[in-house]
Amino acid sequence: MKKNILLAVFSGLLLWIAWPPTPYAPVLLLFGLVPMLVAMENIIQSNVRRKGNKIFRVAFLGFFIWNTLSIYWVYNSLKIVGEIVAIPISFIPYSLGPLLMATACWLYFRLRLIVNRNISLALLVCLWIGYEYLHQCWDLKFPWMTLGNGFAVTHQWVQWYEYTGVYGGTVWIWLSNIFIFLIYTGLREAQPTKTRITQVSIWVALVILPLSFSLYKYYSYTENPDPANIVVVQPNIDPYAKVISIPPMEQVNSLIHLSDSIGQPNTEFFLWPETAIYDSEPINEDKIRSNAYFLQVQHFLNKYKNGNVLTGIESTKLYSSDLTPSASRIPGTDQYYDVFNAAVNIENSAAVQFYHKSKLVPGAESLPFGNALSFLKPVFEHLGGATGSYGSQKEPTVFYSQSGIGAAPVICYESIWGGYVADYVKKGAQFIAIITNDGWWENTSGKDQHLDYAKLRAIETRRWVCRSANTGISAFINQRGDIVKQSKWWVKTALKQDINLNSDITFYVQFGDYIPKAGSLVALLCIVFILFKQLSRKRVAHRQELPARD
């Protein structure tokens, strides 16, 4: 068992080293799971009892090491509740993903009791994809560690994400690891030479063909000229000082000054970060045209004929009844309200466009599973969300400028959902505007990973990504996923770039997350199959135990 534990630990370390933002290391992903597969096979072939339990524990250990070392920065965002208290809370995101990963491995073991190794390995890919898709859909969603994200620093290798999204990368990683594992077991089991040659040939093709196709796409891809001038602003305001010690109007004036310092007459969009417009009370959307910050922004835009300010804002809406599940009643009245982490587009007219963040951070912005975890709400309120229960909207909204340019207002955490960002593009977005605040994580790899993942959105949609980060890294990313220009971390600055707009639709944008949906369906059928076989065995065993009738 010690050998299997060491193999699992080794696998976890390989995956961690391979993970962004480590340069040149993602090649390790193509064989980093092999030690884990060997450890599971050792247990399956052994004479020990409770094999499923041992596989679950070994898998959890390896994946816990990978997850914790890769997203250690989560702890930094939780320290606001106290450095000691933050430790156990951190174990929720550290452990949840590994628990689901280990469950997929346990289900693989259950399949091995029913079908042969090769079929079980093929179905393991579907089980894993099913876990990844679940982890981007349920109340505790956190798709940060989706395997396909691992190629974000070597985006030249995965230009075919425009057809598959990141789940194509997950499949690629698993197939490579499975065939290396089969080659290894073939040597250990002295399989026929012809079989081993076939396996090696398939593995070489699996690695070389996608890589070659991607490099060809990367070096041959050209953008159609359709220029638009965009400015991104990084005000570098400490996220905690923002709400405590810096007057809101001073923050707005700083954003205006930075924008005006590099704006030009043909600038189409000025991008300001998440919750750039913030006050002691959320800003009423229905009364925003009389709001002092709104009027100040409009005054700034007077010199920019086609200019738009796309900015983050904490807003509120009032209702005469509880129209939404997140609406709260105003004490002593018959009115209800929602608070939103929102984006707003302000232009040189009375037109105002709002978008309410859809993919809310569990805990910080939404309370998972509603009333079941209501006792944790006081803790969650300190983790970046104003109330721990923001309102949201289900579908993305595209902001259109006066000149007809479509922008995708993607707020922070939402940028790791490839399918959701693709929906903006399907609705007419010609470029992606990510507004974020990564300062909660401090100077850790979290901010770098978040930037790197944005490159994958550019490839999937073939859209420029313009990224405005409060205290993270602001950047411009072209349609191939190259970072053309970026700021330093914790620097007050503004950047401008002539980008090319694009109205073409990629295969991935058209068909979305078809791979995880299909994989999840197969995974569900596997679970039903396992349960059916288990019930059948129990019935047979029960009949055999019954006394014989005369």
N, C-alpha and C positions, 0 to 999 in steps of 0.2 A: 504493500500500500504506500510505503514511503516513496518508492520510485514513481508511482502514479501522481502523488502529490507534487513531487519535483517537476514532473512533466507538465502538470497544470500550471504551476508557478512560472515555468519557462515560457509557456504559451502566452500567459498574461503579460509577461515582460516584453516578449517580442511584439505583441500587439500595441503595447504602450509606446515602445520605441518607434514603431511605424506610424503612430498617430500624429496628425497635425499638432503643432506647426513644425515638427522636425523635418528639415529638408532632406530629400533623396532617400528617405527611409521607407516610403510606402511599399517598396518592393517586398518588404518583409511580410506584408499582408498576404502575399500569394502563397506563403508557407507557414505563417505564424500559428495557424490552427492545427497543424499536423501533430505537434506534441499532445494536444488535447485529445485528438482523435485516437492516438496511440494509447493514451492513458485509459480512455473509455474501452478500447478494444481489449486491453490487458485485463480489465475488470470483467468484461463479458466472457472472456475465455478462461477465467480463473474458476476455482472451486469455492469461492467465498459465498457466504449467504448475504441476502439483501443487496444484490448487485445494483438495483435501481437506486437505492438510497445512497450507495457509495458513489455512483456516477453523478448523481445530483450534487453531492457535497464537493466532489473534485471539480466539477464544472463551475460551480458557484465560486469556489476559491480562485480559480484562474481568471474568470471574468470579473470578479470583484477587484482583483489586483489591477487589471487593465482599466476598468472604469474609474477606480479611485485615483490612480496615478494620472489619468487623462483629464479628469474634471475636478481635481483637488481644489480648484479655484472657487467652487461652489461655497466652500467654507467661508471664504472672504466676504461673500455677499450676505452671510448670515451672522457675522460677528456683531451686528448692531444689537442683537438680543443678548449679547454677552459671549465672551470667548469660550467659556465652559459650556454654556447652554447650547451654543452653536454646534458643538461636536456631535451630540446624539441626533440633532435635527439633520445634520449633513449626511448621516448614514441612510436617510430615506432615499435621496437620489443616487447615492453611492451603491445602495443595495438593490434597489427596485429593478433596474435593468438586468443585473446579474441573476436575480431570481427568475426573471422571465427567460433569460438565456439558458439557465440550468434546467428549467422546465422543458424547453425544446429538446435538450439533450436527453432528459429522462424519457420523453415521449419517443425519441429515437430508439432508446433501449427497449421500450415496450414493443416497438415495431420489429425489432430484431428477434423477438420471441415468436413472431408470426410469419415474417417474410425474410428473404435472404439479405445478406449484407449490402449488396449493390443496390437493391431496391430501397432498402432502409436509408442508405446514404443519400440517394436521390430525393427521398421524401424529407430527409433532414433539412435540405435546402429550403423546402416549402415550409416546414415547421419554423425555421429561423425567420423567414420572410414574414410568416404569420405573426411572430412575436414583434418584429419591427413595425409592422403595420398597426398592430394593436397599440403599440407604444407611441404612435403618433395620432391616435384617434380617441383614446379614453380620457377620463378626467385627470389622470396622472401623467399625461402625455409629456414625453421628453425624448424626441428622436435625435438627440445630439450625437448619440453613439451608433447610429445606423452605419453599418460596415462600409457602404459605398461612399460615405463622407470622407473616408480615410485617404482618398486620392486627391483631396482638395489642393494639396501643395504641389502635386504633379498633374495639374489639370491638362497638360499636353497629352497624357496617356488616356484620357477618358472623354475625348471630344464626342464620342458616340452616346454620351448622356443626352444629347438632343433627341435621341430615339428611345432611350430606356429610363432616364432619370437615374438617381443614385441607386435604385434597387437593381439596376443592371450591374452596377459595381459589386453589390452584395453577392449576386449570382456568380460573377466572375471570380471573386475571392474564394467562395466556397468550392466551386468546381476545380480550381487550381489546387486547393488544399486536399480535396478528396482524391484527386488522381495521384498526387504525390504520396498520400497515405496508401493508396492501393499499390503503387509501385513498391513502397517499403514493405507492405505485408506480403506482396508477391515474392520478394527476396527472402523474407523470413519464413514463408511457407513453401519455398522451393517450387513455385508455380512454373508451368512451361515457359520456355524462353519466348515463344511466339506471343503469349499473353502479355508478358512484360514489355516486349517491344511495342505491341499495340498500345498499351497504357502510356508508355513514354511518348509515343508519336501523338496520341491524343492530347497529352498535357502540353507538349511543345506547340501544337496547333492552337490550343486554348489560350496560351499566353501570347504567342507571336501574332496571330491574326488580328485580334482586337487591338493590340498595341500598334501594329503596322497601319491598320485602318485609321486609328486615331491620329497618329503622326501625319498621315497623308491629309486628313481633314484639317488638322491644325495649320500645316504649312501651305495648304492650297486655299484656305478660307479667305475670302475678301469681303469687306463690307461695302454695301451700296451707299454711295454718298447721299446723305440727307442730314446736313449739319444743324445742330441746335446748341446754343451756348448755355451751359449750366454752371451755377456756383453752389458749392457746398460749404457750409460754415461749421466750424468746430470752436464753440465759445469757451470750452475748457472750464466749466463750472463744476466744482465739487458737488456730487449729487446730494450730499447731506447738507452742505452749506447753502445749496440752492433754495431749500425750503425753510431755512432758519435765519440766515444772516445777510443775504443779498436781496435788496428790494426788487420786486418783479419788473418795475419799469426800468431799472438800471440794467437788468438782464436783457430786456428787449432792445434798449438803446445800444448795448454792446453788440448784439446780433446785427442790428441795422448798420452800425459803424463798420463791422467786419465785411458785411455784404457790399456796402457802398465802396469799400476800399479797392475792390477788384471787379465790381460789376461794370458792364459795358452796355451801350445803348441797345444792343440786340440780345441781351440776356433774357432767356425765356423763363427760367425757374431759378429761384434762390431756395435752397434746401436748408432748413433749420432742424436740429435734432429732436428726438423724442421729448415730449413735455417741455419744449423750449418756452412756450407761453404757459405760465403757471402762476396761480395766485393763492392766497390763503383759503379762498373758496373756489371750487370749480366754476368755470365760466359758462354762463347760460347760453346755450347755442341759439335760442330764439331771440336773444337780445344782443348778440355779438356785434351787430352793426353800430351800436352805441357804446361799445366797450372801448376804453381808452387805449388799450394795446392794439386793438384792431384799427382804430383811427390813426395811430402812430405808424403802423405798417403801411396803411394806404397812403399816408402822406409821403413815406419813403418811396413808394412805387410811382409817384407822380412823374419822376424823370425816366422811368422805364416803360415805354409804350406798351409792350407786350409782356411785361414782367409779371411773374406770379411768385408769391411766397408760399411754399409748401412746408408746413411746420407741424411739429407735435404740439399738442395742447391737452390739458386736463379739463374736460368739459362736463356739462350736466344737461339733462333734459327733464322737464316737469310733465307729469301726466295727471289726468283727472281720475284715472283708475290704474290698477296694477297691470299695465299692458305687457310687461316683460317679466320673465322669471326672476331677474335680478333686481327689479324695482323695489325700493324701500319706501315706506310711508313716512311722510313728514309729521312728526308728533303734533297732535292737537288739530290736525287738518284732515281733509279728505283727499289731499294731493299726494302723489307719489313721485319719486325721482330716481334717475339712474346717473351714475358717474362713469365717465369713459376715459380710457387712455386712447386719445383720438389723434387724427391728423386733420388739418384744415387747409384748404387752398384759398388764399386771398389774392384778389386781383384789382385792377383799376376800374371796378364797377361794383354794383351792389351784390353781384353774384358771389355766393359763398358755398363751398363744397366741403362736406364732412365725411370722414370715414372713421368708424369705431373699430378698434383693434379686435380681431376675431380670435386669434390664437393666444389666449391669456396664459400667463405663467402660473402653474398650479401653486397655490399658497399665497404667492405675492400679489396676484391679481384676481384669482378666482379660488373659491373654496371647493376643493374636490368632494364629490359625492354629497354636496349640500348639507343637510342637517346632520348626517352621520358623523361629520368631523367639525361640527360647529364649535366644539370646545377649544379648537385650535385657532379660532379666528383672531383672538388678541395677539397671538404670536405672529401670525401671518401679516398682520397690519404693519409690522415693523420691517418687512422684507422688501420694500420698494413699492408696493401698491398702497394707494391712499386709504383704501378701505378693506382690502382683501377680497372684495366682491365687485369688481368692475362689471359694467354692462358690456355687451358686445353685439356684433352683427354676424350673420352666418356667411354671407357672400362678400367677396371683395368689391370695392368701388374704384373705378378709374377716374382720376381727376383730369379734366380737359382744360387746357389754356384757352385764352381768347383766340389764339391762332390755330386751334384745333389739335394741339399735341396732347397725346394721351400719356399720363404718368401713373405708375403703379405705386401708391403710398403704402409701403411695407414697413410695419412698425416692429423694430427690434427682433424679438424671438420668432416672429412670423417668417423671417428670412430663411429658416432651416426647413421649411415645408416646401419642397419643390413643386408638388402638385398644386398647392394653394397659390403660389406665386405664378404658376402657369395659368391659373384661372384669370388673373389680372390680364395677362397677355391675350388670352382668348377673348376677353371683353374689349380689347382695343388698345391696351397699353403699349406704347412704342419705346419706353425705357422704364427701368426699375429704380425707384427712389427709396432707398432704405434709410430710415431715420431711427437712430438708436442711442442708447446711453449705456455704455459698457463700463462706466466708472465704478459700479458696485463691486466688480471683481478685482479692482485695483490692477497693479502692473503684473498680471499673470498671463498664462497662455490662453486664458478664456477669450480675451479680446482678439488675439491672433487667430484662434480657431474660428471665431465668429466672422472675421474678415475673410478668411480662406474659404469658408462655406459659401460666401456670396459669389465667389468665382464659379461655383457649380451652377448657381441660378442663371448666370450669364450664358453658360454653355447650353443648358437645357432649353432656354428660351431664345437664344441668339439676340439678346438685348443688352445694351450698355447698363451697367449698374452704377448709380451715383449714390455714394454713401456719406451721410452726414452723421457724425458721432459726437456726442457731447464731450466725453472724456475718453473715448476709445480711439479708433483709427479711422479717419475719414479718407475716402478714396474714390477713384474712377476706375472702373473695370470694363474692358472692351468686350466685344461679342465672342471672342475666343477664350475669355477668362483671364486675360493678362491684366495685371494691375498696372495701369498706365501712369497713374499719379497717386501718391498717398501722403498723408501727414504723419508726423511723429505722434507718439502717445503723450498725453498731458501737455499739449502745446496749444495755445490760443492762436487760431489761424483760419484762413479761408482759402479754398482752391477753386480754380475755374478750368473748364475744359470744353472744347467743341466736340460733342459726341455725334455719332450717326444714329438717327432714328431708324427703326425697322418695323415694318408692318407684316412681314412674312410670318407664317405659323410653322413651327417645327412639328415633327411627328409626336414628340412627347407632349407638347402643348395641346395638340389635337386630341390625343387619346388618354393623357393623364397617367395616373398610377395603375395601369393595367397589369403590370407585373405583380405588385403586392396584392392586388385584388384577386388575381388568379391563384397566387401562392397561398393566400389566406383561405380560399375556398378548398384547396387541396388539403391544407393543414386541418381544417375543420372536418373534412371527410376522414382524415387519418385518425383523429380523436374519436369520431363515431365508430370507426372500424375497430379501434382498440377496445372501446367499451363493449361493442357487440361481441367480440371474441372472448373478452373476459366473462361476460354474462353467460355465454354459451358454455364455457369451461365449467363455470359454477353449477350450471344446470346438469351437465353430464356427471360431475362429481356427486351432486345431490342424488341423482338417480342411482348411481352405483352404490351409494350408502343405504338406500332403501332396502328393507328385507324382501327376499324373493317371494312372490305370490304362488299359491298352489295352482 
